[in-house]
Amino acid sequence: MAQASAAAALRRLRRPRDPSAALLSSRLHFCFPSSTSAEELHRPHQPKGRGASTTTTSSPSSWNARVTRLSGFLLAIDKAALLPHSSAATASSESTPASQSQLLHFIKSAFGTLEGQNHCWLNATNGSWKTFNQEGIYLALLYESCEALDSHGKHSAAFGRLKYLQQRYSHLNVFAMQYGSDISSLAAQSQAVRTIMKEYITFPILLSDKDFTNMTNGACYFLFEGSKDHALITKLDGEPELVIRGMEGFSALSAEPSENVIDSGVPWQKEEVVKEPYVGSFRNMLLYHPGCVSVDEDGDHIFISDSNHHRIIISNSDGMILDSIGSSPGFEDGEFESAKLLHPAASFYHAAEDCLYIVDSENHAVRKADFGRRILETVYPVFNKKGSDIWSWIVDKLGFTKEDTSKREDVLNIQDIDADSVVFPWHLLQISEDDLLVADRNFETAWILRMSIGEKQDSVRGRAGVMELCQQMINERRALLKDVHMNGSSGDKEHSNLLEKIPCNDLVSSISRFEKCIVFCDTDGQRVLKYDLDTKDTSNIHFTNLGILGLPYWFVCPLERVSTWGHSVGQFQEHSRKVNVLPGRCNINISVDIPVDTELAAPLVESCIWRQVRGSGAEIADSDGQDTTSEKVGIAQQWYDEIDNLAFSEAAEEPAVHKGDDKPADESHRDQKSVQFTCAINVSPGTCELVASAALYLKIDRTKAEHQDQKAAIKRILQCHGREEHVGVELLTENRGDARDLVIMKPVHLRLRMDCADHPAGTTNKETISTESSLDISISLE
């Protein structure tokens, strides 16, 4: 029924574009006469003549003239926004120069100081607030603290627009400012942290207890240059491109892009190291902002978008994890274990193809996971794909790849975002047998993806047109919500009230009907819940088989950090040891004590352990066996032996997953007070290092029934230090009545330095003596 309604709406919408768009273009053209283009208007004045210099210094008069032209342009934008198709209202009343100067002075005074009497910075990744200087160009989103979000998600769209501009202009310093409430207020901090996690904010947020409402007249953009005393204030309404054109009046924005950005005009071009929101150890939860859920009832599969962990978790109805798609943040096709996603959102399972279509939100893309081949590939946008084999990777890294210059322009234009594309897509809905609707979070823009050919079809702009396509599906989700609210058990009002808090925009992709249950996401509680239609009870989905998720990408030590002795690994506690050993085989037994007031949620398995040996040692693979002959082996020979082992070894068979097994799961690990893992190394004279990381999945001790005790235990396990971590825990415990089923990943990092002396002297000069020794290493996580 929903698909038929959407198809009829799509036929009505397939008509010529509204002429108001052309009128807007003509009005913009009126602002820039034919003799002076918009680009020329904002370009710094260049002296004429052959001998003239190509660079000029912006004088105060030229700055004032430039601001005047920009103000007139932005005023024209506000007037153009009054067209019938626009959601913009009247232009905001202009603030006085004195109020702008006061606001600008306060913002600049907060630069370089993490916390002051009237402000504090949140989400300041790697001290990003320290990089703000008086010469930069800044765009800030200003909004009042605890300001209610409207039904159309205006603030969400504003943050999305700010992220878009941040990606497009590498030299632009972007931040948000939340004002008007005590900076120590839990409500104000919770609003900021919730926004950081939900909107995937990577830029800092400045909290201020000062009230700037009269100066800004509501939420707005604040644009200024650090070395100047002038600023521009513009309303949230309007298209992103209009704001971009307004910013092009700042000369520094037209400077050469930074080295790590490819000059391709692609707004989603990512850096080598992907920036992520800073929440400290709070991301060590099993789920970190589970944003969307979809199902395959016939295959008994639930697909959970663990959005801020950049992966799709696949489980059955009982919570047994069967598979996972995505290894780390990025944009890369390949096998499930190595492919990369960036903040995945909605998904749709196509039974005929046995594949899962996934919205890759921060990459502005649609991906497809083929379960038959276990390959993730990109459906949209289309680009030239390089070879995925190891040799192609080596050739590309060495710079020997030959590029067809005749096709280069086509490739770049294909990837460039056009006017009908969806920036930061979120929803994915089936509107016909072969068509999927891709829409942004607020249903302002959408386009049709034809699955059979993998191409983009019709585009729809404007909330009214998009909602006409998917209104029936939204009504179906609301019916599910009404069922939970009206028919839930009397003791289950907590979960019923929780569902009421889900915004209508998010409801479409965060709730699904699965057999005799309704499955929905709780992003604040970092969990997925299940409402039983027969018993009318709601419960958490208790996930098992956690080892299949492997070691989280942020637990592994980068190679460059391993090479230097004594350097800590990121934010995690590192356990360092130094020992003296003899040449030969060294068997290392590592024992880790479980923290007090916790218990193991799952046993430690090999897939959750990572080891690396550097220097004069070499790790002995498990296939070598414990009965390997103890003899001195050179490093070069060990390397050749490992290659031979790889060439002639057979892949181990994956354990079969047995469905319908009525035997109770082994819960003996819950009573363990420590876990052990081993490592065997062949050591040669010299110095070597063993760097080992492991992930322990922990729960709060089942005897901790008091709410305050549970909260204190969570903070102790996470070792909370920053504001973001403490606020995150407050949000978590506020939305969970009982946190004893919460699963937390606890990192273990060991750095063991081994100094090895020469071989003991033998009876002859040619004789070498190798030994076999054992080491017992104990680690406490308290």
BELQUIJO-V447724 format. One line per field, one symbol per residue. ss: DSSP state (H for helix, E for strand, C for the rest). A space follows every 10 residues. Layout:
# BELQUIJO-V447724
ss: ???
This chain:
# BELQUIJO-V447724
ss: CHHHHHHHHH HHHCCCCCCH HHHHHHHHHH HCCCCCCHHH HHCCCCCCCC CCCCCCCCCH HHHHHHHHHH HHHHHHHHHH CCCCCCCCCC CCCCCCHHHH HHHHHHHHHH CCCCECCCEE EECCHHHHHH HCCCCCEEEE EEEECCCCCC CCCHHHHHHH HHHHHHHHCC CEEEEEEEEC CCCCCHHHHH HHHHHHHHHC CCCCEEEECC CCHHHHCCCE EEEEECCCCC EEEEECCCCH HHHHHHHCCC HHHHCCCCCC CCCCCCCCCC CCCCCCCCCH HHHHECCCCE EEEEEECCCC EEEEEEHHHC EEEEECCCCE EEEEECCEEC CECEECCCCE ECCEEEEEEE CCCCEEEEEE HHHCEEEEEE CCCCEEEEEE CCCCCCCCCH HHHHHHHCCC CCCCHHHHHH HHHHHCCCCC CCCCEEEEEE CCCCEEEEEE CCCCEEEEEE CCCCEEEEEE ECHHHHHHHH HHHHHHHHHH HHHHHHHCCH HHHHHHHHHH HCCHHHHHHH EEEECCEEEE EECCCCEEEE EECCCCCEEE CCCECHHHHC CCHHHCCCHH HHCCCCCCCC CCCCEEEEEE ECCEEEEEEE EEECCCCEEE CCCCCHHHEE EEEEEEEEEC CHHHCCCCCC CCCCHHHHHH HHHHHHHHCC CCCCCCCCCC CCCCCCCHHH HCCEEEEEEE EEEEEEEEEE EEEEEEEEEE CCCCCCHHHH HHHHHHHHCC CCHHHHHHHH HHHHHCCCCC CCCEEEEEEE EEEEEECCCE ECCCCCCEEC EEEEEEEEEE CC
